[in-house]
Amino acid sequence: MKYLIVSDIHGSLPALEKVLTFYENNRCDMLCLLGDILNYGPRNTIPEGIDPQGIAKRLNDMAENIVAVRGNCESEVDQMLLDFSVMSDYMMIVDSGKRLFLTHGHIYNEEKQPKVKTDFFFYGHTHLWKLEKEGNKIICNTGSVTFPKGGNVPTFAVYENGQVSLFQLDGTLLKQIKE
């Protein structure tokens, strides 16, 4: 399976559309959303092309191929718009025996990882991308496609067959690590 993993869309339909174009063009199998999907949050500016209802419609059209976790900006009101669950704090996907832990990053993160064994740890929240191998685990912060911080470009990740690739929003490969 090929998973596109993205975090911190924060209501920007143009950013989501670029992600979904990559998803379709690269024949990904599943979209993994790491939270902060619809709401831009009180500490951020209003994003370009803010359209939470447009995002909900676009994602609901492909709900059968989406898994998602709750970010710090998700609420029960957001869940009312979406046809897939966004209220779990984390999710584990097992792909060919490899354990992929998905979370937003406000509860579990690099400093506070769960006790469960994982091979890949994916999170967002900080809007700062990272892709490193630490011991027997690959750590990936997918950054943000809408509000990247620290002078970074908008980013998302793809996981396939034990390899994580980090891409700019325009599809340019930034970094790749194979288990």
Secondary structure, DSSP 8 states (H G I E B T S, - for coil): -EEEEE---TTBHHHHHHHHHHHHHTT-SEEEE-S--S---TTS---TTB-HHHHHHHHHTTGGGEEE---TT--HHHHHH-SS----SEEEEEETTEEEEEE-SSSS-SSS--SS--SEEEE-SSS--EEEEETTEEEEE---SSS--TT---EEEEEETTEEEEEETTS-EEEEEE-
